[in-house]
């Protein structure tokens, strides 16, 4: 199985690896510990910052690539009614009616005209 990688994305990854390695080597030479050790966390963070920065700068997005076969994905929609009412695979469910408050404080499912609105 081959994974297609865009050339610009591969170059961004290689640059981020080089920056991370340079940061690791720099922290190793400036370390005061015996034996001198590099800061692996700083190296990963520097590499990640380079990937994010260059990715935003050059706009590397996965939407630029087409499917390998060039065919759109198959979508199947059924519009035949189901026996027994709504709610099948292709029919939408009916929306419930909004509840209308009644002067008594109990909501009603059917709208009614109040005496003061007449």
URLINKA-V227209 format. One record per helix or strand of 2 or more residues. SS is the DSSP state (alpha for helix, beta for strand). FROM is the first residue (numbers start at 1). TO is the last residue. If there is no record, write none. Layout:
ss: (SS;SS)
from: (FROM;FROM)
to: (TO;TO)
This chain:
ss: (alpha;alpha;alpha;alpha)
from: (7;40;62;115)
to: (29;58;64;117)
